[in-house]
Amino acid sequence: MLLLGIRDSTFNYETLIMNLGNFTIKAAEAFQQAQQLAFNAQNPNIETEHILKALLEQEDSP
């Protein structure tokens, strides 16, 4: 499972629990890498930039 911090205008922060079993292997790997990138940057939230960087760093990324 992956915890995503979401910033919303009506809520301060919410935690969304995602079951990575619902994703393809490559998508799940990208989310796990994005989580690691956010953690390494000491960011409690997985931002769009983390996901984009994780996708672009995949070996078979176009």
Residue pairs with C-beta under 8 A, 6 or more apart in sequence:
1 17
1 18
1 19
1 20
2 17
2 18
2 20
2 31
2 32
2 35
3 15
3 16
3 17
3 18
4 15
4 16
4 17
4 18
4 45
4 46
5 13
5 14
5 15
5 44
5 45
5 46
6 13
6 14
6 15
6 16
6 45
7 13
7 45
8 14
13 45
18 31
20 28
20 31
20 32
21 28
23 31
26 58
26 60
29 58
30 51
30 54
30 55
30 58
31 46
31 51
31 54
33 54
33 57
33 58
34 46
34 50
34 51
34 53
34 54
35 46
35 50
37 50
37 53
37 54
38 44
38 45
38 46
38 47
38 50
41 50
43 50
55 61
